[in-house]
């Protein structure tokens, strides 16, 4: 588990990257130990995931315990699948030396992305705007998160914009596919 100072520094680094400031990379511990500790970011995302589960609870006859287990399993598999997929990609592109910084940055920036979507969800729940207006607002936010992930891939991994965008699409598609697969279990 990372120390409090490391968590604060990493979240500040993620914030800077969210502002498209490459200096954010300086705030991550890019050692092998920092790599493993960056997966602690999943714990910081749990409250956002629980909120999403409660507000979007599926219509199912499955027990709450089972649905919670499946959702938890989805989040864990989602968190480890992309880093595992990136190992051969980094090797094939001869970028193994930047793999660890990229995964560290990806893990910590997920907290910022989750917070952004959490804020959007809270705003949607107020009912202040009709559904169409919320969808119109959500589109640029989704585009921003996409550009944020592309920037992280370019900055941390050293990818070209095209390769970074392609890998970001792969990450989105993989997460969505895993979500659809998990929903089949309840």
Secondary structure, 3 states (H helix, E strand, C coil): CCCHHHHHHHHHHHHHHHCCCHHHHHHCCCCHHHHHHHCCHHHHHHHHHHHHHHHCCCCCCCCHHHHHHHHHHHHHHHHHHHHHHHHHHHHHCCCHHHHHHHHHHHHHHHHHHHHHHHHHHHHHHCCCCCHHHHHHHHHHHHHHHHHHHHHHHHHHHCCCHHHHHHHHHHHHHHHHHHHHHHHCCC
